[in-house]
Amino acid sequence: MNKFENCEEAQDKGSIYLLYICDAWHTKDSRQLIAPFSSLESVYSYLEKNKRKYRLNKWDLDFFKAHGQTQHQDENLIMDTYKVDTELHN
């Protein structure tokens, strides 16, 4: 089973993944950028390495992989995905 199956469209080259910390309601005004990433693998690797810092357990990591956000803390994490136009236009 592909652990990225819920994000197949975002796996294309030319995507950027922005990871934010935010409030319990995921409001846009509360978002603070943690870092940009060039792949889902990089986001997940970062979260695995920093699970203590963000108080993440296995359930949190699995939920994030499935939904792109955490769900039960005063501070949550959320990821936005953007397509980047990699073609040069004259």
Sequence and secondary structure as in RCSB ss.txt:
>XXXX:A:sequence
MNKFENCEEAQDKGSIYLLYICDAWHTKDSRQLIAPFSSLESVYSYLEKNKRKYRLNKWDLDFFKAHGQTQHQDE
NLIMDTYKVDTELHN
>XXXX:A:secstr
  TTGGGGGGGSTTEEEEEEEEETT  GGG EEEEEESSHHHHHHHHHHTTTTTT  HHHHHHHHHHSB  SSSE
EEEEEEEE   S   
